[in-house]
Structure formats: structure tokens, C-alpha cells
């Protein structure tokens, strides 16, 4: 599909050159169109790279889940949209300008006795900050819970937010692993706007339950 876009852009540039030679279009207009098309080509290439990276990361996620041994888990981490105070009935004007609490999702896919199981953990934070200190404390509690479920190894997956790839978070993982006797087999990062669908689904379910309550 993208290759077809490139061919179409090339044909448009050629037609513009012919129009300029025939005097139908001014040179200034042709140059402006060329600059715009070159910019669009760069954007298309960026999208192509993004899709390739996203596809590879999804393949790697599938491989890790398929190769889980008994007692191992694949954990996806993500901050959900902030928990906002709300009226039962509120106008659109009242919706904007709110300060909410951060909440975080851990989605776990584990293999226990040859069977894949799922489990989700949700943390609601009093603070608005989404920093590495919060991530480390939540991960500490999650690894403790997984150890109680006889999980011995985990693969961690997060997006590329600073709270996850910061030095404080990465340096704390070996300590947390030794503390709870749960081996961290890998730590990987998903492509932007991709790879967090399991956490997004859990967030939607939690919001629905909260609204119903």
C-alpha cells in the first residue's frame, strides 16, 4: 500500500514538471508542491518504520508467551488515564481542568500446571506523579503476589515512558528479583501506541465497573 503511495507521488512530481515546462504551472508552485511531497514521503517512511517495529515487537511478545514454562509469567505494565473526580451528571464545561489521581495496570499471563491463566492488578495512587519511585513500589508488591502464586520467573513489558526506562527502575529490578526470589527473565519496551492492548482492556473494564457502581 505504501509503495503504491510512493509511485503515485512520483507520477505527480513528473506531471508537475511537465506542467511547468508547458507553462501551465509556475515554478514557485511546483517547488512548493515538491517540498510538500518530500515532507509527506518522510512521514510515510516514518509510519512504515513504526509498523515494522510494532509488528516485530508483537511477534516477539507472542513468542515469549508461547515459550512460557510452568511457573513463568508475562507481565504488561502501563499507566492508565488519570482517575478524575466526577458528578453523576455534569456538563462538558465541568469535565475540563480537573486534577485526578494516577492509576496503574499490571496484566499477567502465566502458565500454571500447563494451563495459561490471566490476572490483573490495579493500583490507584494518591499522587499525580508517574515516576520511577511509584513504578518500583508497585512492582515490589506485584512480584510479592506472584511469588505467592508460585511464579518463579517473569518477562516484563512496558511502553517507553520515562518511569519505566529510567535508571532508578532498571537498577531496582535485580534487587526486587532477589528479594522475592522471582527471576526477571527479560525487560522489553513496546512501540508507541502499540503493545498495551491488554492493559487498555483491563482499564476499560475497571472504568465500566466503577461507572456502574
C-alpha positions as CSV (number, residue, x, y, z in Angstrom):
1,X,0.0,0.0,0.0
2,X,2.8,2.4,0.9
3,X,4.8,1.5,-2.2
4,X,1.7,2.4,-4.2
5,X,1.7,5.8,-2.5
6,X,5.3,6.4,-3.5
7,X,4.6,5.5,-7.1
8,X,1.7,7.9,-7.1
9,X,3.8,10.7,-5.6
10,X,6.5,10.2,-8.2
11,X,3.9,10.4,-11.0
12,X,2.5,13.6,-9.5
13,X,6.0,15.1,-9.4
14,X,6.6,14.2,-13.1
15,X,3.2,15.7,-14.1
16,X,4.1,18.9,-12.2
17,X,7.5,19.1,-14.1
18,X,5.7,18.7,-17.4
19,X,3.1,21.3,-16.5
20,X,5.9,23.7,-15.5
21,X,7.6,23.1,-18.9
22,X,4.4,23.8,-20.7
23,X,3.9,27.0,-18.8
24,X,0.6,25.8,-17.1
25,X,2.1,26.0,-13.6
26,X,4.6,28.5,-12.2
27,X,8.0,27.3,-11.0
28,X,7.2,28.6,-7.5
29,X,4.1,26.5,-7.3
30,X,6.0,23.4,-8.5
31,X,8.8,23.9,-5.9
32,X,6.2,24.3,-3.1
33,X,4.4,21.1,-4.1
34,X,7.8,19.3,-4.3
35,X,8.7,20.4,-0.8
36,X,5.3,19.3,0.5
37,X,5.5,15.9,-1.2
38,X,9.0,15.3,0.1
39,X,7.8,16.0,3.6
40,X,4.9,13.6,3.0
41,X,7.3,10.9,1.8
42,X,9.3,11.3,5.1
43,X,6.1,10.9,7.1
44,X,5.1,7.8,5.1
45,X,8.6,6.3,5.7
46,X,8.3,7.0,9.4
47,X,5.0,5.3,9.5
48,X,6.4,2.3,7.6
49,X,9.2,2.0,10.1
50,X,6.8,2.3,13.0
51,X,4.6,-0.5,11.6
52,X,7.6,-2.8,11.0
53,X,8.9,-2.2,14.6
54,X,5.3,-2.8,16.0
55,X,4.9,-6.0,14.0
56,X,8.3,-7.3,15.2
57,X,7.5,-6.5,18.8
58,X,4.2,-8.2,18.6
59,X,5.9,-11.3,17.1
60,X,8.4,-11.3,20.0
61,X,5.6,-11.0,22.6
62,X,3.8,-13.9,21.0
63,X,7.0,-16.0,21.0
64,X,7.7,-15.2,24.7
65,X,4.1,-16.2,25.7
66,X,4.2,-19.4,23.7
67,X,7.5,-20.4,25.2
68,X,6.5,-19.8,28.8
69,X,7.4,-22.7,31.1
70,X,5.3,-23.7,34.1
71,X,5.7,-21.1,36.8
72,X,6.6,-18.3,34.4
73,X,4.6,-15.2,33.5
74,X,4.5,-12.4,31.0
75,X,3.6,-9.1,32.7
76,X,2.5,-6.0,30.8
77,X,2.7,-2.6,32.7
78,X,1.0,0.6,31.8
79,X,-0.3,3.8,33.4
80,X,-4.0,4.3,32.5
81,X,-5.8,7.7,32.1
82,X,-5.9,9.5,35.4
83,X,-8.8,8.8,37.7
84,X,-10.9,12.0,37.6
85,X,-13.5,13.2,40.1
86,X,-16.9,13.5,38.5
87,X,-20.5,14.3,39.2
88,X,-23.3,11.9,38.4
89,X,-24.5,14.4,35.9
90,X,-22.0,17.0,34.7
91,X,-21.8,19.4,31.8
92,X,-18.9,19.4,29.4
93,X,-17.6,22.6,30.9
94,X,-17.2,20.8,34.3
95,X,-15.2,18.0,32.7
96,X,-12.2,20.1,31.7
97,X,-9.5,21.4,34.1
98,X,-9.7,18.6,36.6
99,X,-6.8,17.1,38.6
100,X,-7.0,13.4,39.0
101,X,-5.2,10.5,40.7
102,X,-2.9,8.3,38.6
103,X,-3.7,4.6,38.4
104,X,-1.6,1.8,37.0
105,X,-2.4,-1.6,35.4
106,X,-0.4,-4.8,35.6
107,X,-1.7,-7.5,33.3
108,X,-0.3,-11.0,33.9
109,X,-0.4,-14.0,31.6
110,X,1.0,-17.0,33.4
111,X,1.4,-20.7,32.8
112,X,0.4,-22.9,35.7
113,X,0.3,-26.7,35.5
114,X,0.3,-26.5,31.8
115,X,-2.6,-24.0,31.6
116,X,-2.5,-20.4,30.7
117,X,-4.2,-18.1,33.2
118,X,-4.7,-14.3,33.3
119,X,-4.6,-12.0,36.3
120,X,-4.8,-8.2,36.6
121,X,-3.7,-5.9,39.3
122,X,-4.7,-2.2,39.6
123,X,-3.1,0.4,41.7
124,X,-4.7,3.7,42.4
125,X,-2.1,6.3,43.6
126,X,-2.8,9.3,45.7
127,X,-0.2,11.4,43.9
128,X,-0.4,12.7,40.3
129,X,3.2,11.8,39.7
130,X,4.0,8.9,37.4
131,X,7.7,8.4,38.2
132,X,10.1,5.6,38.7
133,X,9.6,5.6,42.5
134,X,5.9,4.7,42.1
135,X,6.7,2.0,39.5
136,X,9.4,0.4,41.8
137,X,7.0,0.3,44.7
138,X,4.2,-1.2,42.7
139,X,6.5,-3.8,41.1
140,X,7.7,-4.7,44.5
141,X,4.1,-5.6,45.6
142,X,3.3,-7.4,42.3
143,X,6.4,-9.6,42.5
144,X,5.5,-10.5,46.0
145,X,2.0,-11.5,44.9
146,X,3.4,-13.5,42.0
147,X,5.8,-15.3,44.4
148,X,2.8,-16.4,46.5
149,X,1.2,-17.8,43.3
150,X,4.4,-19.9,42.8
151,X,5.6,-17.9,39.9
152,X,9.4,-18.2,39.6
153,X,10.2,-16.2,36.5
154,X,8.7,-13.2,34.7
155,X,9.1,-11.3,31.5
156,X,8.3,-7.6,32.0
157,X,6.9,-5.4,29.1
158,X,6.2,-1.7,29.3
159,X,6.0,1.3,27.0
160,X,8.9,3.7,26.5
161,X,7.8,6.1,29.2
162,X,10.5,7.6,31.4
163,X,9.1,5.9,34.5
164,X,10.0,2.5,33.1
165,X,13.3,3.0,31.3
166,X,14.8,5.3,34.0
167,X,18.0,4.3,35.8
168,X,16.1,4.0,39.1
169,X,13.6,1.5,37.7
170,X,16.2,-0.7,35.8
171,X,18.7,-0.6,38.7
172,X,16.0,-1.7,41.2
173,X,14.9,-4.8,39.2
174,X,17.8,-7.1,40.3
175,X,17.2,-6.2,43.9
176,X,13.5,-6.9,43.7
177,X,14.2,-10.2,41.9
178,X,16.5,-11.4,44.7
179,X,14.2,-10.1,47.4
180,X,11.1,-12.1,46.2
181,X,13.0,-15.0,44.6
182,X,11.3,-14.3,41.3
183,X,13.7,-14.2,38.4
184,X,13.2,-11.4,35.9
185,X,13.9,-13.1,32.6
186,X,13.6,-10.0,30.4
187,X,12.6,-6.4,30.3
188,X,11.4,-5.0,27.0
189,X,9.6,-1.9,25.7
190,X,6.7,-1.7,23.3
191,X,6.4,0.6,20.3
192,X,4.5,3.9,20.8
193,X,0.7,3.3,20.9
194,X,1.2,-0.4,20.4
195,X,1.6,-3.5,22.6
196,X,-0.5,-2.3,25.6
197,X,-3.9,-3.6,24.4
198,X,-4.3,-6.0,27.4
199,X,-3.8,-3.2,29.9
200,X,-6.2,-0.9,27.9
201,X,-8.8,-3.6,28.0
202,X,-8.5,-4.0,31.8
203,X,-8.7,-0.2,32.2
204,X,-11.9,-0.1,30.2
205,X,-13.4,-2.9,32.4
206,X,-12.4,-1.2,35.6
207,X,-13.9,2.1,34.4
208,X,-17.1,0.3,33.4
209,X,-17.4,-1.3,36.8
210,X,-16.7,2.0,38.5
211,X,-19.4,3.8,36.4
212,X,-21.9,1.0,37.1
213,X,-21.2,1.2,40.8
